[in-house]
């Protein structure tokens, strides 16, 4: 976070004010995820201010999972110990890669040594549930290079890996560099082959593939992220935060001035509120649930929506004939060898 100290302080103060407004939602939390960028970049004093506030009215000891997102070069030993002090039990590191050329393309400021030091510091603080985000298919990288990254992360104790292909968004520096031919991306077929090699290699390392982009050692699946994939309700705070309560999806306004004004008035400013119909909720159930490798429990779907998934979405039978959907143990799922086509499958339920 590149901002003056007073700007950061005001930001944290208003996060706490928004938490105050939403106190009634926070009494029975099972998980907390502090992310949306690099919260550890706030610095230890401000970050502790936020953690201390949470600790005052939430019993952090009973949380099933308390995750924090961080850049590798923010994880000093003192920062790791601070998180442990407030019962943070999972850290998600934005590693993305270890090779200098790739990191330069992605605009990352850390290097391999920073990643290793971060992992060592977390281990010293007795935080052992660690995720590493990686991005694949950037530039001319080979699977050999990706394998090196994966093996080094696993060697240093990473229990969970999230592997994503690079998505270029309009009006970003990366998109500009790509348009200027400063780097290249794999084509879809080659990217699919790379993805399959990553799956096969992580399986050899005893990582379970439990969601399209996510792999974990047994017992280290992300409990918080499964809330999204199981299409359950969750609360969010902060500018641009999205959350889902009842049948309404909310997105906080991004503009800081409007965000602060809304909190001061006690009436939060939203960029968007969407009331979902039963049809919308069923669509989201499939779009999110089919990201999981085991897929969707057919009995649970019918009990929840009082209609079978086949009657709700007749197209499923055609997709099964095309062998991009299958059923096993009463679960509808995308077969592993078709996962690289997941976007083409899921678009049928929008």
LINRALIN-V766453 format. One record per backbone hydrogen bond with DSSP energy under -1.0 kcal/mol. CO is the residue of the C=O (numbers start at 0). NH is the residue of the N-H. If there is no record, write none. Layout:
CO|NH  CO|NH
This chain:
0|2  3|7  4|8  5|9  6|10  7|11  8|12  9|13  10|14  11|15  12|16  13|17  14|18  15|19  16|20  17|21  19|22  21|24  22|25  29|63  29|64  31|66  33|68  37|40  38|41  39|42  42|46  43|47  44|48  45|49  46|50  47|51  48|52  49|53  50|54  51|55  53|57  57|59  58|61  64|31  65|88  65|89  66|33  67|91  69|93  70|73  71|74  73|75  75|79  76|80  77|81  78|82  79|83  80|84  81|85  82|87  83|86  89|67  90|130  91|69  92|94  92|132  94|96  95|134  98|102  99|103  100|104  101|105  102|107  110|114  111|115  112|116  113|117  114|118  115|119  116|120  117|121  118|122  119|123  120|124  121|126  122|125  127|129  128|90  129|158  129|159  130|92  131|161  132|95  133|163  135|165  136|185  137|140  141|145  142|146  143|147  144|148  145|149  146|150  147|151  148|152  149|153  150|154  151|155  152|157  153|156  158|216  159|131  160|214  161|133  163|135  171|175  172|176  173|177  174|178  175|179  176|181  177|180  183|138  186|190  187|191  188|192  189|193  190|194  191|195  192|196  193|197  194|198  195|199  196|200  197|201  198|202  199|203  200|204  201|206  202|205  207|215  209|292  210|213  212|162  213|209  213|210  214|160  215|207  216|219  221|225  223|226  224|228  225|229  226|231  227|230  233|243  237|240  240|251  242|249  243|233  244|247  246|275  247|244  248|273  249|242  250|270  250|271  252|239  254|258  255|259  256|260  257|261  258|262  259|263  260|264  261|266  268|252  271|250  273|248  276|280  277|281  278|282  279|283  280|284  281|285  282|286  283|287  284|288  285|289  287|290  288|291  290|211  295|331  296|300  297|301  298|302  299|303  300|304  301|305  307|311  308|312  312|315  313|316  314|318  315|319  316|320  317|321  318|323  319|322  325|332  327|330  329|297  330|327  331|295  332|325  334|337  335|338  337|340  338|341  340|344  341|345  342|346  344|347  345|348  346|349
